[in-house]
Amino acid sequence: MIAVQVMANDVAVGFGGAGGYLEMNVYKPLIIFNITDSVTLMNRWLHQLPQVPGRGHQPNLKKIKEYVERSLMLVTALAPVIGYDKASKIAHYAMDNDLTLKAAALQLGFVTEAEFDAWSIRRRW
């Protein structure tokens, strides 16, 4: 909720800045209020952060890796190399057969394992 309020304050500041003329911006009180309100909200939240439940938990790296490998979005890294049509076929095949992109690409024979690893890792993040 704090993040949503801070984003709303930012939108109001943006509109206020866009609606003002030169040095005589009649929205200055709105801009100042919303900026100080956002800083106050974030400051209060940061002081309460140690009390937030779930703090100290570690990410499940195994599950994260599984989600990344099954993400169909990663096929976009292959498209410039093997072409849109083949990349699209890989994505559809992976989705239809509940496979990772790598497994689908290897089963379809469009790339070798080494090529897939080189292309997908090079372009990722």
Secondary structure as UniProt FT lines:
FT   HELIX           2..19
FT   TURN            22..23
FT   TURN            26..27
FT   HELIX           28..48
FT   HELIX           49..51
FT   TURN            53..56
FT   HELIX           61..69
FT   HELIX           72..77
FT   HELIX           79..82
FT   HELIX           84..96
FT   TURN            97..98
FT   HELIX           101..108
FT   HELIX           113..123
//
